[in-house]
Amino acid sequence: MGFQGYPKITLSYHGKTINHATEVLVEFVLEEGADVQTERFSSKIDARDDETIQSALVKMIERTDSKTVSQIEGVSVVA
């Protein structure tokens, strides 16, 4: 759907391999030109399957009334 306006949330998953996301990075921008606010969630299981993390993400999206929510495809490998 693309950009629908602000506030905007971007989700990206990170891990040691492309098959296991150990954390999710949430980037929040309130309005154009505003500083990016970040929050990280970590998990021992795959963060994409972690019900606690996924519930928190849904609540953040709802609470901030985000107009645009995007997710970076796949898992970024970090050393």
C-alpha positions as CSV (number, residue, x, y, z in Angstrom):
1,M,0.0,0.0,0.0
2,G,2.9,2.4,0.5
3,F,3.1,5.5,2.5
4,Q,-0.2,6.6,3.9
5,G,1.0,9.5,6.1
6,Y,2.3,10.0,9.7
7,P,2.7,8.7,12.3
8,K,4.8,6.0,10.7
9,I,6.2,2.7,12.1
10,T,8.9,0.5,10.4
11,L,9.6,-3.0,11.7
12,S,12.8,-4.8,10.9
13,Y,14.0,-8.2,12.1
14,H,17.6,-9.1,12.9
15,G,19.4,-12.3,13.8
16,K,22.6,-14.4,13.4
17,T,21.1,-16.2,10.4
18,I,18.4,-15.4,7.9
19,N,16.2,-18.2,9.3
20,H,16.1,-17.0,13.0
21,A,15.2,-13.5,14.1
22,T,16.4,-12.9,17.6
23,E,15.3,-9.2,17.7
24,V,12.9,-6.8,16.2
25,L,13.7,-3.1,15.7
26,V,10.8,-0.7,15.8
27,E,11.3,2.8,14.3
28,F,8.6,5.4,15.0
29,V,8.4,8.8,13.2
30,L,5.6,11.1,14.5
31,E,5.7,13.6,11.7
32,E,7.8,14.7,8.7
33,G,11.2,15.9,9.8
34,A,10.8,14.5,13.4
35,D,13.6,12.5,15.0
36,V,13.2,8.7,14.7
37,Q,12.4,7.0,18.0
38,T,13.6,3.4,18.3
39,E,12.8,0.4,20.4
40,R,14.2,-3.1,20.3
41,F,12.7,-6.3,21.5
42,S,14.8,-9.5,21.9
43,S,13.7,-13.1,22.1
44,K,15.3,-16.5,22.6
45,I,12.8,-18.0,20.1
46,D,12.2,-16.5,16.7
47,A,10.9,-12.9,17.4
48,R,8.4,-13.4,14.5
49,D,6.8,-16.2,16.4
50,D,7.0,-14.7,19.9
51,E,3.4,-13.9,21.0
52,T,4.5,-11.5,23.6
53,I,6.5,-9.4,21.2
54,Q,3.9,-9.6,18.4
55,S,1.2,-8.5,20.9
56,A,3.4,-5.5,22.0
57,L,3.9,-4.5,18.4
58,V,0.1,-4.5,17.7
59,K,-0.5,-2.4,20.8
60,M,2.2,0.1,19.8
61,I,0.6,0.4,16.3
62,E,-2.8,0.9,17.8
63,R,-1.7,3.3,20.6
64,T,0.2,5.6,18.2
65,D,-2.6,5.6,15.6
66,S,0.1,5.0,12.9
67,K,-1.1,5.7,9.4
68,T,1.8,3.9,7.8
69,V,3.2,0.6,9.0
70,S,5.9,-1.1,7.0
71,Q,8.1,-4.2,7.5
72,I,11.5,-4.8,6.0
73,E,11.4,-8.2,4.3
74,G,13.4,-11.1,5.7
75,V,16.0,-11.1,8.5
76,S,19.1,-8.9,8.5
77,V,22.1,-10.9,9.6
78,V,24.1,-9.3,12.4
79,A,27.4,-10.5,13.8
